Amino acid sequence: MNKKWLLSLAPIIPLNTMSAACVYEKNMVDKSTYIIEKDSENPIYENLDNLKPSFKHRDSLQDSLLSNQLLRYKFENESHYDQINGYYSKISIKYLTLGKIDKIIIYDSKNNKNIFDNDDVDKKIDKDKWGGYLNYIYLAKSSNSKSINNPEFINKLNKAKKIEIQLKDNIFYKNYLGFNTNLKIKGFDLLNSINQVKDLNEHYLNAIGLNIDSLKNEDNYSDKLITIHLNNQVNAKLLIDELINNKMFSWQPSKNNLENSYKNYYYAGEYVLNENDFDKQIFIKSGESKADIKKIIIKFNLLKEIDDNTKNNHDLNAYEQGFISSFNLSQFNSKQQNDLINLANSANLLYKLHILDVKNSENNYSIVDNRLYKSGDQNYQKLIFGTDKDNEVDWNYYYNGDSFVLRNNINNLINKFSITYNFSKSQYYDNLINYDAKISNAYQTNYENIKDAFDHITKIKLFKLESSKTTILDEYYSNELKSKYFEKDSYANIYEQFKTRYFLELKTSINSILDNFYKKNSLSNSEKINWVIPVKSNLINNNLKNIYEIIKKILNDVDPRLLINIKPVNETNFYKIANYKSKNTIQFLIDLFNNDNEELLINLLFNEIKEFQEIQKFKKFIENELGSKINLDIIKKLANKMEFNKAKKLIEEKFNASYGSVVANWVAKYHQNKNYYSIIKLINEISLSYALPYDYSKIINLKLFNYELIQPWFSKPTRDDNLIYFEDIKVE
């Protein structure tokens, strides 16, 4: 029978009342057509500037659809998690493809050459355990010594002095109808793309090994050959990452410089822009493409005010009738998501789930101190910032003295594992960096991503003051918090369960700090200092309220002079939300340098805690780099007066480059000279130095996914970059 499922989401009809076994037929839309709806305007309507080269990574549908990069990762296969056995039964794989490149020749310092002229790959991935996989995406490799997927390709590139990229014969640009033009893709087209970029970050490119002068030299380009000279130190993984993802490295004929009409544009990707209206884009595959999907339609919803229930009803109904190919489940509330997931996991063939990523990827939002804010409570201001003067902070005190130890102690009075596990049976993740971020200098190690180094990245250090010096009270791995949760006495008493095993030691340390503070400032013990525990407002439900009340009681039992309150983070100026979506450790450190509130440069200049060994090494490196052109005392004085912009402007003047370019160069160069384990420990210490408050939403649970509903005839690989390459989607 031909049956339409119409689900009202306001309120939603109980999905489990529907017949899961009903046979159905959707309104037939050509299965080779993929339809998406966006609640936004057409970003390239009557303006193709967004398609032109720039120094930024590809991050949009248009970028992936019109992919004209030198190299790319191809993804294959769907991923599927076996909830019963606790592993992935199906996985996606990724591997490099040469595309329009015929071969890559790598020369070492002795002019020995290695030729890589294919992209063969061994697609069989050995299972990790119990007949399944631990991760949902794996990098496939090749045993073919001349394949760019052989590990030797990266190893040789790390030692390279020059690379030559030879293009295939007779590769033509396409017109908007998908047919060949009379214009061939040439090596000069890459130079044209590079020359169009106005905000090129030369410092960063130099740091990862690219010789900028060579890159811009016309003599290194011909119709079929591109020659790139490299510096003494090359970070091959980062270099490949830029060649793949940076829009600067694109095939861009000079004729496109003058065109602003999609009909006159020259296309080098698998798809071409066939129609471009204010409310719709249509892309069709080029004539020579072997992609299963022939047409992509993107519809733009220009209604500015549309309530969530109306949108959800529309999207779900359109999906059920075949008029939308996929949409993200995150737009629904938790109950609605669970109902739809249960339907998709039942015998009902109308719904199909696709894993976008693990929900841990969302947890990049951390609650951090708002150090740009001064409260009306002068005692709190002195206690935390070392001064009650407006627009001033004693950073030495903040990072090394009573303030740091006090914040470290208070934020570790509770057993973060017990609290999180009690509520959600999940592991707490205690760090700023994205859990899925890649370790940029990971070579010959199993620690490819931050999650692989979980124990080390979340290691805890407790501090105390001895004779006015900051010393270690104890240090331990976060997993050690589990044991207290299962202790008999602790398990029977939730108040005890939520307390750290170091509660008495930390209480003594806090009491001592407050004793000294009250004595120094001639305060009466009856005077209270208000301390705010932040929580994200969207997480405050009845169960969490009870948990935070227990936390509040634990903290208020430490010292009567501290008055602990719990407030949503958006209702207090003491804290703010920091968002770190960095995809690798280099970008994460760059982001910290560029964040006004978590300014990493200030941390490094003032941090003197010798127990942070990796911070001290990084500090010395930065001081040498910065001190070669600027008196460090000048920067410190500006920092203490909260004049960050003046400090950054001075750095830009002395280095003759943007602040972002300068710090990117520092971070990339530092990665070159350190091993992966040093970087792991550095990031752990940086997060510890900020003394982050507890944030329930920072959880690790590999059984929680971000899903989208996708039409059942599509087989779509899970990617690690949030892009969609439609040529990788199969029609079944």
C-alpha positions in Angstrom: 0.0 0.0 0.0 1.0 3.6 -0.5 1.0 5.1 3.0 2.3 8.4 4.3 3.5 8.7 7.9 2.6 12.1 9.2 4.0 12.8 12.7 2.8 15.8 14.6 5.5 17.0 16.8 3.5 19.6 18.7 2.7 17.5 20.6 4.4 14.5 19.0 2.4 11.4 18.4 3.9 8.4 20.3 6.0 6.8 17.6 5.8 3.4 19.2 2.1 3.2 18.4 2.9 2.9 14.7 3.0 -0.4 12.9 6.7 -1.0 12.5 6.1 -3.8 10.0 3.9 -1.9 7.6 4.9 -2.1 4.0 5.2 1.3 2.4 6.1 3.2 -0.8 7.4 6.7 -0.7 6.5 9.3 -3.3 9.1 8.5 -5.9 11.9 11.0 -6.3 14.8 9.9 -8.5 17.1 7.9 -6.2 20.1 9.5 -7.8 18.9 13.0 -6.7 19.9 14.3 -3.2 17.7 17.0 -1.7 18.7 19.2 1.3 16.9 22.1 2.9 18.8 25.0 4.6 17.4 27.6 6.9 19.5 30.3 5.4 20.0 32.5 2.3 21.8 31.3 -0.8 25.5 32.3 0.0 26.5 32.6 -3.6 23.4 34.1 -5.2 24.6 36.7 -7.7 28.0 36.6 -6.1 30.6 33.9 -6.6 33.2 35.4 -4.2 32.7 32.6 -1.7 33.9 30.2 -4.4 37.2 32.1 -5.0 40.5 31.2 -3.4 41.1 32.3 0.2 43.3 31.2 3.1 40.7 29.1 4.9 39.7 25.5 5.1 36.8 24.2 3.1 33.7 24.3 5.4 30.5 24.5 3.3 28.4 22.5 1.0 29.5 24.6 -1.9 33.2 24.0 -1.1 32.7 20.2 -1.1 30.4 20.1 -4.1 32.8 22.2 -6.3 35.8 20.5 -4.8 38.8 21.5 -7.0 41.6 20.6 -4.6 44.9 19.0 -5.4 44.3 16.0 -3.3 41.4 14.7 -1.2 40.4 12.0 1.2 37.9 9.5 -0.2 35.5 8.0 2.4 33.8 4.6 2.0 31.3 2.4 3.8 28.7 3.2 6.5 29.5 2.9 10.2 27.3 1.1 12.7 27.6 0.7 16.5 26.6 -2.5 18.1 24.9 -1.3 21.4 24.7 -4.9 22.8 28.4 -5.8 22.4 29.8 -2.3 22.8 31.8 -1.9 19.6 31.4 -0.8 16.0 30.3 -3.7 13.8 30.7 -1.6 10.6 33.2 1.2 10.0 34.0 3.9 7.5 37.4 4.1 5.9 39.3 7.0 4.4 42.3 7.2 2.1 44.0 9.6 -0.2 43.2 9.9 -3.9 45.3 11.5 -6.5 42.5 13.0 -8.5 43.9 15.0 -11.4 47.5 14.3 -10.4 49.4 11.7 -12.3 52.3 11.3 -9.9 54.1 13.0 -7.0 57.9 12.9 -6.9 59.7 13.5 -3.6 63.3 14.6 -3.5 65.4 14.3 -0.3 68.4 16.5 0.7 70.7 14.3 -1.5 68.4 14.7 -4.5 67.3 11.0 -4.3 63.8 10.7 -5.6 60.8 8.6 -4.7 57.9 8.3 -7.1 54.4 7.8 -5.9 52.1 7.3 -8.9 49.0 5.6 -7.6 46.5 5.7 -4.8 46.1 1.9 -4.3 44.8 1.0 -0.8 44.2 -2.1 1.3 40.6 -1.6 2.4 40.4 -4.5 4.8 40.9 -3.2 8.4 41.7 -5.6 11.2 39.2 -5.7 14.0 40.4 -4.3 17.4 38.6 -6.6 19.8 35.8 -9.1 20.3 35.1 -9.2 16.6 34.5 -5.4 16.4 36.1 -2.0 16.1 36.8 0.7 18.7 36.4 3.7 16.3 34.0 4.5 13.5 36.6 5.9 11.0 39.9 4.3 10.1 42.7 5.4 7.8 43.3 2.7 5.2 46.8 2.1 4.2 48.6 0.4 1.3 51.4 -2.1 1.0 52.1 -0.8 -2.5 55.4 1.1 -2.2 54.4 3.6 -4.9 51.0 4.4 -3.4 50.4 7.7 -1.7 48.6 5.6 1.0 51.7 3.7 1.9 53.2 5.0 5.2 56.4 5.7 3.4 54.7 8.6 1.5 54.5 10.6 4.7 57.9 9.4 6.0 59.6 10.5 2.8 57.7 13.8 2.8 58.9 14.5 6.3 62.5 14.4 5.0 61.8 16.1 1.6 63.6 19.2 0.2 61.5 19.3 -3.0 58.3 17.8 -4.4 57.1 17.7 -8.0 53.5 17.3 -8.8 52.9 16.0 -12.4 49.3 16.4 -13.8 47.4 13.9 -15.9 47.0 14.5 -19.6 44.0 16.2 -21.2 41.9 17.0 -18.1 39.5 19.8 -19.0 37.4 22.2 -17.0 33.7 21.8 -17.2 30.9 24.3 -17.9 27.7 24.7 -16.0 26.1 22.0 -18.1 28.8 19.4 -17.1 30.4 19.3 -20.5 34.1 19.7 -21.3 35.3 23.2 -22.2 38.3 23.8 -24.4 40.3 24.8 -21.4 42.7 22.3 -19.9 43.7 22.2 -16.2 47.3 23.4 -15.9 49.9 23.8 -13.2 49.7 27.6 -13.7 46.2 27.4 -12.4 47.5 26.6 -8.9 49.7 29.7 -9.0 46.8 31.8 -10.1 44.8 30.6 -7.1 47.7 31.3 -4.7 48.1 34.8 -6.1 44.5 35.6 -5.5 44.7 35.0 -1.8 45.1 38.3 0.1 45.3 37.0 3.7 47.9 34.3 3.2 49.5 33.2 6.5 53.1 33.0 5.5 54.4 32.4 9.0 52.3 29.3 9.4 53.0 27.9 5.9 56.8 28.4 6.5 56.5 26.7 9.9 55.0 23.5 8.4 57.7 23.4 5.7 56.5 25.3 2.7 59.0 27.7 1.1 56.8 30.7 0.4 59.1 32.3 -2.2 59.2 29.0 -4.1 55.4 28.8 -3.9 55.0 32.2 -5.5 57.7 31.8 -8.1 56.3 31.5 -11.6 59.4 29.5 -12.7 58.2 26.6 -10.6 55.0 26.1 -12.7 54.3 24.8 -16.2 51.4 23.3 -18.0 51.9 19.8 -16.5 54.3 20.3 -13.6 54.3 22.0 -10.3 57.6 22.2 -8.2 57.4 23.1 -4.5 60.6 23.7 -2.6 60.5 22.9 1.2 62.3 24.2 4.2 64.6 22.3 6.5 61.8 21.0 8.7 58.6 19.6 7.2 55.5 18.5 9.1 54.2 16.2 6.4 50.8 15.6 8.0 50.1 19.3 8.4 51.4 20.0 4.9 49.1 17.3 3.4 46.2 18.7 5.5 46.7 22.2 4.0 47.0 20.8 0.4 43.7 19.0 0.9 41.7 21.4 2.9 42.9 25.0 2.3 41.0 26.8 -0.4 44.2 28.5 -1.5 45.4 25.2 -3.0 42.8 24.9 -5.8 42.7 24.6 -9.6 41.7 28.1 -10.6 42.0 29.3 -14.2 42.7 33.0 -14.8 39.4 33.3 -16.7 37.6 32.8 -13.4 39.2 35.9 -12.0 36.8 38.1 -14.0 33.7 35.9 -13.9 30.8 36.4 -11.5 28.2 34.3 -13.3 27.9 30.6 -12.6 27.1 30.0 -16.3 30.5 31.4 -17.3 32.5 29.8 -14.6 35.0 27.0 -15.2 34.5 24.0 -12.9 37.2 21.4 -11.9 35.3 19.2 -9.4 32.9 16.2 -9.7 29.9 18.5 -9.8 29.0 21.8 -11.5 26.6 24.5 -10.5 23.8 24.1 -12.9 21.2 26.5 -11.4 21.7 29.3 -8.9 18.5 31.1 -7.7 17.8 33.1 -4.6 15.9 30.1 -3.1 17.6 27.1 -4.8 20.8 25.7 -6.1 21.1 22.7 -8.4 24.4 20.9 -8.9 24.8 18.1 -11.5 27.6 15.7 -11.9 30.1 16.4 -14.7 29.9 14.1 -17.8 32.9 12.0 -16.9 32.1 11.5 -13.2 31.3 8.0 -12.0 29.4 9.3 -9.0 26.1 7.5 -8.1 24.4 10.8 -7.3 23.6 12.7 -10.4 21.9 15.8 -9.0 21.9 17.7 -5.7 19.2 20.2 -4.9 19.7 22.7 -2.1 16.6 24.6 -1.1 16.9 27.8 0.9 14.2 28.7 3.4 14.0 32.5 3.6 11.4 32.6 6.3 13.2 34.3 9.2 10.6 33.5 11.9 9.5 29.9 12.0 8.9 28.0 15.2 10.7 24.8 16.0 7.6 22.6 15.9 6.6 23.9 12.5 10.0 23.3 11.1 10.2 19.8 12.6 6.8 18.8 11.3 7.8 20.1 7.8 11.1 18.3 7.7 9.9 15.0 9.0 6.8 15.0 6.7 9.0 15.9 3.7 11.5 13.2 4.6 8.7 10.6 4.9 7.4 11.5 1.4 10.9 11.4 -0.1 11.2 15.2 -0.7 14.2 15.6 1.7 17.1 13.2 1.5 18.5 13.8 5.0 18.3 16.0 8.0 20.0 16.3 11.4 18.1 14.8 14.4 19.6 17.4 16.8 16.8 19.8 15.9 14.4 17.6 17.8 14.2 17.4 21.6 15.7 14.3 23.4 12.4 12.4 23.6 11.6 12.9 19.9 15.1 11.9 19.0 14.9 8.7 21.0 11.5 7.9 19.4 12.9 8.4 15.9 16.0 6.4 16.7 13.9 3.5 18.1 11.8 3.5 15.0 14.8 3.4 12.7 16.3 0.5 14.8 13.0 -1.4 14.5 11.7 -3.4 11.5 10.3 -0.2 10.0 12.2 0.4 6.7 10.9 3.9 6.3 13.6 5.4 8.5 17.4 5.0 8.3 20.0 6.4 10.7 23.4 7.7 9.7 26.1 8.4 12.3 27.4 12.0 11.8 29.8 11.7 14.7 30.0 10.8 18.4 28.2 13.3 20.6 31.5 13.9 22.4 32.4 16.0 19.4 29.8 18.5 20.5 31.4 18.9 23.9 33.8 21.7 23.0 32.0 24.2 25.2 33.7 24.8 28.5 32.8 27.1 31.4 35.8 29.3 32.1 36.5 32.2 34.5 35.5 35.5 33.0 38.7 37.4 33.8 37.5 40.5 32.0 34.8 40.9 34.6 35.2 42.6 38.0 32.4 42.0 40.5 31.0 44.4 43.0 32.4 42.2 45.7 35.8 43.7 46.4 36.9 40.8 48.6 36.1 38.3 45.9 38.0 40.5 43.4 41.1 40.7 45.6 40.9 37.0 46.4 40.7 35.9 42.7 42.5 38.7 40.8 44.9 40.0 43.4 43.6 43.6 43.2 40.3 45.5 43.5 41.4 48.1 41.0 39.3 48.4 37.9 40.9 47.1 34.7 43.8 45.5 36.4 44.8 41.9 37.2 47.8 40.6 39.1 48.5 37.8 36.7 51.4 36.5 38.7 49.1 36.0 41.7 46.3 34.6 39.5 48.5 31.9 37.9 50.9 31.1 40.7 49.7 32.3 44.1 46.7 31.9 46.4 44.2 32.5 43.6 45.4 29.6 41.5 45.7 27.2 44.5 42.3 28.2 45.8 40.6 27.7 42.4 42.4 24.4 41.9 41.3 23.2 45.4 37.7 24.2 45.2 37.2 22.7 41.7 38.6 19.4 42.9 36.6 19.0 46.2 34.1 17.0 44.3 34.5 13.6 42.7 33.7 14.5 39.1 33.6 10.9 38.0 31.0 9.9 40.7 28.8 12.8 39.9 28.8 12.2 36.1 28.6 8.5 36.4 25.8 8.6 38.9 23.6 10.6 36.6 24.4 9.3 33.1 26.8 6.3 33.5 29.3 8.3 31.4 32.9 9.3 32.0 33.8 12.9 32.8 36.1 14.6 30.4 38.2 17.2 32.2 40.0 19.2 29.5 39.5 22.2 27.2 40.5 20.5 23.9 38.1 18.8 21.6 38.1 15.1 22.6 38.3 14.1 18.9 41.1 16.5 18.0 44.1 15.0 16.2 47.6 15.2 17.7 49.4 17.2 15.1 52.9 15.6 15.6 51.8 12.0 16.2 54.2 9.8 14.4 54.8 6.0 14.9 52.4 5.9 17.9 48.9 4.7 18.7 48.1 8.1 20.1 46.7 9.6 16.9 43.9 11.5 18.6 43.3 13.1 22.0 40.8 10.4 22.9 43.6 7.8 22.5 45.5 9.6 25.3 42.5 10.0 27.6 44.3 9.1 30.8 47.2 11.5 30.2 45.1 14.4 28.9 42.8 14.3 31.9 45.5 13.7 34.6 44.8 15.7 37.8 47.2 17.7 39.9 46.3 19.0 43.3 48.2 21.9 44.7 48.9 23.5 48.1 50.9 26.4 49.4 54.1 25.8 51.5 55.9 28.8 52.8 54.2 30.9 50.1 55.3 28.5 47.4 53.0 26.5 45.2 53.7 22.8 45.4 52.1 19.5 44.5 49.7 18.0 47.1 49.1 14.9 44.9 48.6 13.9 41.3 46.6 11.0 39.9 44.8 9.8 36.7 41.1 10.7 36.5 40.2 7.0 36.2 41.4 6.5 39.8 38.3 8.5 40.9 36.2 5.4 40.0 37.4 3.4 43.0 35.8 5.7 45.5 32.5 5.5 43.7 32.3 1.7 44.3 33.5 1.8 47.9 30.9 0.3 50.3 30.6 3.3 52.6 30.7 5.7 49.7 28.2 3.8 47.6 25.7 3.9 50.5 26.0 7.7 51.0 25.7 9.9 48.0 27.2 12.9 49.9 30.3 10.9 50.6 30.3 9.5 47.1 30.4 13.0 45.6 33.3 14.1 47.7 36.9 13.6 46.6 39.1 11.3 48.6 41.3 14.3 49.2 38.5 16.4 50.8 40.1 16.9 54.2 43.5 17.8 52.7 41.9 20.3 50.3 39.7 21.7 53.1 42.8 22.3 55.2 44.5 24.0 52.2 41.5 26.3 51.6 41.1 27.2 55.3 44.8 28.2 55.3 44.5 30.4 52.2 41.4 32.1 53.6 43.1 32.6 57.0 46.0 34.4 55.3 43.7 36.4 53.1 41.4 37.6 56.0 44.4 38.5 58.1 46.2 40.4 55.3 43.0 42.4 54.5 42.0 42.9 58.2 38.6 41.2 57.6 36.3 39.8 60.2 35.4 36.2 59.9 31.7 37.2 59.8 32.3 38.8 56.4 31.4 36.4 53.5 32.9 36.0 50.1 30.5 35.0 47.4 31.6 32.2 45.2 29.5 31.1 42.2 29.3 27.6 40.8 28.2 27.9 37.1 26.0 25.5 35.3 24.6 25.6 31.8 21.0 26.7 32.0 19.8 24.2 29.4 21.0 21.4 31.6 19.1 22.3 34.8 16.3 19.7 35.2 15.0 18.3 38.4 17.6 15.5 38.6 20.5 17.8 38.0 19.1 20.3 40.5 19.3 17.7 43.2 22.9 16.8 42.1 24.0 20.4 42.2 22.4 20.9 45.6 24.6 18.1 46.9 27.6 19.8 45.3 26.6 23.1 46.9 26.4 21.5 50.3 29.8 19.8 49.9 31.4 23.1 49.0 29.6 25.1 51.7 30.9 22.7 54.3 34.5 23.6 53.6 34.7 27.0 55.2 31.9 29.2 56.6 33.5 32.3 55.2 32.8 31.1 51.7 29.2 31.5 50.5 28.7 29.1 47.6 25.9 29.6 45.1 24.9 27.8 41.9 23.8 29.9 39.0 23.3 29.4 35.3 26.4 30.6 33.5 24.3 33.1 31.5 23.0 34.7 34.7 26.4 35.5 36.1 29.3 37.6 34.9 31.8 35.6 36.8 32.0 33.0 34.1 31.5 32.6 30.3 31.3 29.8 27.7 34.5 29.1 25.7 34.1 27.1 22.5 37.0 25.1 21.2 36.2 23.1 18.1 39.9 22.8 17.1 40.5 19.8 14.9 44.1 19.3 16.0 46.5 20.3 18.7 48.2 23.0 16.7 44.9 24.7 16.0 43.9 24.4 19.6 46.9 26.2 20.9 46.5 28.9 18.2 42.9 29.3 19.3 44.0 29.8 22.9 46.5 32.4 21.9 43.7 34.2 20.0 41.0 34.0 22.6 40.8 37.3 24.5 39.5 35.7 27.7 41.9 32.7 27.8 44.9 34.5 26.4 47.6 31.8 26.4 50.4 34.3 26.0 49.6 35.9 29.4 49.5 32.4 31.0 52.9 31.6 29.6 54.6 34.9 30.5 53.5 34.7 34.1 53.3 31.0 34.9 56.1 30.0 37.2 54.8 26.7 38.6 57.7 24.3 38.2 55.4 21.3 38.5 54.0 22.3 35.1 57.2 21.1 33.3 55.8 21.3 29.8 54.3 24.7 30.3 57.8 25.9 31.5 59.4 24.5 28.3 56.8 26.2 26.1 57.1 29.4 28.1 60.9 29.4 27.6 60.4 28.9 23.8 57.8 31.7 23.5 59.9 34.1 25.6 62.9 33.5 23.3 60.8 34.1 20.2 59.0 37.1 21.6 62.0 38.5 23.5 64.1 38.6 20.3 62.1 41.6 19.2 60.3 43.0 22.3 61.1 43.7 25.9 58.9 41.2 27.8 58.4 43.6 30.7 56.4 45.9 28.4 54.0 43.1 27.4 53.6 42.1 31.1 52.8 45.6 32.1 50.2 45.9 29.4 48.7 42.6 30.4 48.4 43.6 34.1 46.4 46.7 32.9 44.2 44.5 30.7 45.4 46.3 27.6 45.6 43.1 25.5 44.9 44.9 22.2 47.9 47.3 22.7 50.1 44.3 23.4 49.0 42.5 20.3 49.4 45.6 18.2 53.0 46.0 19.5 53.7 42.4 18.5 52.3 42.9 15.1 54.4 46.0 14.5 57.6 44.3 15.7 57.1 41.1 13.7 55.5 42.8 10.7 52.7 40.3 10.6 49.3 39.8 12.1 49.2 38.5 15.6 47.4 35.4 14.4 50.2 34.7 11.9 52.9 35.2 14.5 51.4 32.8 17.1 50.6 30.2 14.3 54.2 30.2 13.4 55.3 29.8 17.1 52.9 26.9 17.6 53.8 25.0 14.4 57.5 25.5 15.0 57.2 24.2 18.6 55.4 21.1 17.4 58.3 20.4 15.0 60.7 20.3 17.9 58.7 18.2 20.4 57.4 14.7 20.4 53.7 13.8 20.6 53.8 12.9 24.3 55.2 16.4 25.2 52.3 18.0 23.4 49.8 15.7 25.2 51.3 16.7 28.6 51.4 20.4 27.6 47.7 20.5 26.8 46.9 18.7 30.1 48.9 21.2 32.0 47.4 24.2 30.3 43.9 23.0 31.1 45.0 22.4 34.7 46.5 25.9 34.9 43.0 27.4 34.1 41.5 25.5 37.0 38.2 24.7 35.2 35.0 24.4 37.2 32.9 21.3 37.0 30.7 21.1 33.9 28.3 18.2 33.7 28.0 18.3 29.9 31.7 17.4 29.5 31.1 13.7 29.2 32.5 10.8 27.2 30.1 8.2 26.1 30.9 6.3 22.9 27.3 5.0 22.8 25.9 8.5 22.2 25.8 9.7 18.6 24.8 12.6 16.5 22.5 11.1 13.9 20.7 12.2 10.8 17.8 10.5 9.1 18.7 9.6 5.6 16.7 8.0 2.9 17.1 4.2 3.0 18.5 3.9 -0.5 21.6 6.0 0.3 24.8 4.5 1.8 26.7 7.4 3.3 30.1 7.2 5.0 30.8 8.9 8.3 33.3 11.6 7.9 35.6 13.4 10.4 35.3 16.9 8.9 31.5 17.6 8.9 31.6 18.0 5.1 29.6 16.0 2.5 31.3 14.7 -0.6 28.4 13.4 -2.6 30.6 11.4 -4.9 31.3 9.1 -1.9 27.6 8.4 -1.3 26.4 5.2 -2.9 22.8 4.5 -4.2 21.6 1.0 -3.3 
